[in-house]
Amino acid sequence: MEFQAQVRQMGFPDNMQVDQSDTLEGRVFRVTDASGERGLEIFVTRDALAMYGEGPVTALVLGRLREQAGRALRAAEAPGMYERQVFVGD
């Protein structure tokens, strides 16, 4: 399933933006409020993606982001710098 379709299916609040981006070390998932002043990132290492699979990882991370979006997101430390949680492979 396409990523944005999964995001819609999770029922994020309308004022939240959710995206993902790949890095050399893994994948970053991010939820921010409409202003971009508050947000959360979850970084998943390549080892974790390989160990658990892309589908299960995406579902888990989107669930976690949705849970946090329902609460108050923390203010960005600087423009574009949000609290980051990391999921690693065992």
N, C-alpha and C positions, 0 to 999 in steps of 0.2 A: 504494500500500500504506500502511496506517495506520502512523504513526511507531512506536508500541510494538511492532508486529509486526516492523518492520525491526530494532528493537533486539534482540528475541528471536532473530531470524534471525542476527544478528551474533555471538551466543554470548558476551555479556558475562558475567563472573563473577557468581554469585548475590548476592554482597555489594555489588554496584555498583548505583547508581541513575542512570538516564540520562533527561534531559528536554530540552525545547527551549522557548524563549519568544521571541516577537516584540517588537522595539522599534521606535521610529520610524526608526532608522538601519539595521536589519537583523534578524538572528536570532542568538540565543545558544543554543548546544548545550552541555550540561554533563554531566559524569560525576562522581559523588562516591561515596565509600565509604559504607557503611551508617550510620556515625556522623556523616557530614557534616563531619568534621574534615579530610579530604583530598579534593582534586578538581582538575579542569581544565575550563576553558571554552574554547570556540572560537566567536569572533564572526565572522559572515559578513555583509558589507555588502550592502545592497540591490543595489548595482551588480554584485557578484559573483553574487548569486542570479539577476539578470536575464541576465547574460552566460553563465553556465554551466548554468542551469536548476536547478529545485528538486530533481529526482530525482538527478542526478549530484552535486550539492553535498551532499545528505543522505547519499548512499552514501559519498562521500569523507570527510566529517566523522565519520560513525559508524566508519569504518575507522580513522581517526586516533585517535578516542577509545578504541576497543577496543584498539589497540596500546598506548596509554598506560596503560589500565586493567590491562593485563597486567604492567606495570612498577609501580614504586612511585610513586603519585601524591604530589604535594607537599602539605605541610600548608597549610591556609588561612591567609592573612595576618591575617584577622580573621574572625569568624563570617560565613559566606556570601560571602567574598571569596577567589576562587581564582585561580591562575595563568591568564592569558588569552592565547590566540593569536588572531590576526586574519587573515582571508582577505579580500582586497579585489579588486575588478574592475580590469582593466587600463585 
